[in-house]
Amino acid sequence: MSNPNIPVAILVRVSTLKQENDRQISELQTYAASKGYEVVEICQEQVSGNAEECDRHGLHRAEELARAGMIKKVLVHEVSRLARRNSIAHGFIETLEELNVSLYWHQQGIETLLPNGKRNPAAGIMFALLAEMARAERETLSERIRSGLAEARRKGRKLGRPAGSKDSAKEFMAKHSDIIRRLKEGHSVRNTAKITGKGGSTVQRVKAALSATV
């Protein structure tokens, strides 16, 4: 007798537009198919792993599906795809466990919950280690960037955008007409970010610009 289909969500994240979700999605879909899982939804994000919790619309969507009882597992490619902030990564795991939803990360092939629904101690230890490594990588990268900028300044290089390349206020608002529409409809910053797929910080900037024109 075959196992019944288990509903799952795939969660993928990239930091920049130059990166692509395709490989993450393809590998996780292949894994889901091999297990007979039903992929309910693919939650995609284009946001830094260091982003604030309010900017993580993909993470929020996965939580919504879990709370609604629509999924029993969340599949991610690796722990760093969740977040490079330990508080966000651990908070997400705790929320899923409270809802009896397991997190599977493909790189190590580990799940947070055992088949009987109990917490997997080995996964907890591994997750804590990998989350700390992701945080350390973020700090190392930030330090390299700061060091590079300091060296560029020391050599007299001009930093920042080329003169005249920054969007004018009018161009900025035109670029985010979808955000303006949602805000005028009465949506919150968080819901607007979720609907438009844009970062919370961008929505806040648009909201501030709108207020300034009133």
Disulfide bonds with the S-S distance in Angstrom:
none
